Amino acid sequence: MSKSRGRVVLAYSGGLDTSVAIGWIGEQTGAEVVTVSVDVGQGGEDLETIRQRALDCGAVEAYVADARDEFADEYC
């Protein structure tokens, strides 16, 4: 596969599959990986823990959003 430059945005859950995907995407495409994680009230790990895991796995940036209020107000 040809190597490209640029960035890829990955919807990141913090689980094993998306954690491994960070490195795989980088290797396969040559792109930097930026992760995005959104808390809509599903519970689980702290968003800061998830953000740090993404960075530890090779993401160049990791964004987290607390969208619980918006999700409850606008979609529930």
C-alpha positions as CSV (number, residue, x, y, z in Angstrom):
1,M,0.0,0.0,0.0
2,S,1.3,3.4,-0.8
3,K,2.2,5.7,2.0
4,S,0.3,8.9,2.3
5,R,0.7,11.9,4.6
6,G,-1.9,13.7,6.5
7,R,-4.2,12.9,9.4
8,V,-6.9,10.3,10.0
9,V,-9.6,10.8,12.6
10,L,-10.5,7.7,14.6
11,A,-13.7,7.4,16.7
12,Y,-12.0,6.0,19.7
13,S,-13.7,3.9,22.4
14,G,-10.6,3.2,24.4
15,G,-10.9,-0.6,24.0
16,L,-8.4,-3.0,22.6
17,D,-9.7,-2.9,19.1
18,T,-9.5,0.9,18.6
19,S,-6.2,1.0,20.6
20,V,-4.6,-1.4,18.2
21,A,-6.1,0.4,15.2
22,I,-4.1,3.6,16.1
23,G,-0.8,1.9,15.2
24,W,-2.2,-0.1,12.4
25,I,-3.7,2.9,10.6
26,G,-0.5,4.8,11.0
27,E,1.6,1.9,9.6
28,Q,-0.8,1.2,6.7
29,T,-1.3,4.8,5.6
30,G,1.6,6.8,6.9
31,A,-0.9,9.2,8.4
32,E,-1.0,10.7,11.9
33,V,-3.9,9.4,13.9
34,V,-6.1,11.8,15.9
35,T,-8.7,10.2,18.2
36,V,-12.1,11.5,19.2
37,S,-14.1,10.0,22.2
38,V,-17.5,11.1,23.2
39,D,-19.3,10.4,26.5
40,V,-23.0,10.3,26.0
41,G,-23.7,8.7,29.4
42,Q,-22.7,5.2,28.6
43,G,-20.6,4.8,31.7
44,G,-17.2,3.1,31.9
45,E,-13.8,4.6,32.2
46,D,-12.9,8.2,32.9
47,L,-12.5,10.3,29.8
48,E,-9.0,11.4,30.8
49,T,-7.9,7.8,31.2
50,I,-9.2,7.1,27.7
51,R,-7.5,10.2,26.3
52,Q,-4.2,9.2,27.8
53,R,-4.5,5.7,26.5
54,A,-4.9,7.0,23.0
55,L,-1.8,9.1,23.3
56,D,0.1,6.2,24.8
57,C,-0.9,4.0,21.8
58,G,0.5,6.6,19.3
59,A,-2.2,9.1,18.6
60,V,-0.8,12.5,17.9
61,E,-3.8,14.2,19.4
62,A,-6.7,12.9,21.5
63,Y,-10.0,14.8,21.9
64,V,-12.6,13.9,24.5
65,A,-16.1,15.4,24.7
66,D,-18.6,15.2,27.5
67,A,-21.8,15.3,25.6
68,R,-24.1,13.8,28.3
69,D,-26.2,16.9,28.8
70,E,-26.6,17.7,25.1
71,F,-27.4,14.0,24.3
72,A,-30.1,13.9,27.1
73,D,-31.6,17.3,26.2
74,E,-31.6,17.0,22.4
75,Y,-31.9,13.2,21.7
76,C,-33.6,11.5,24.6
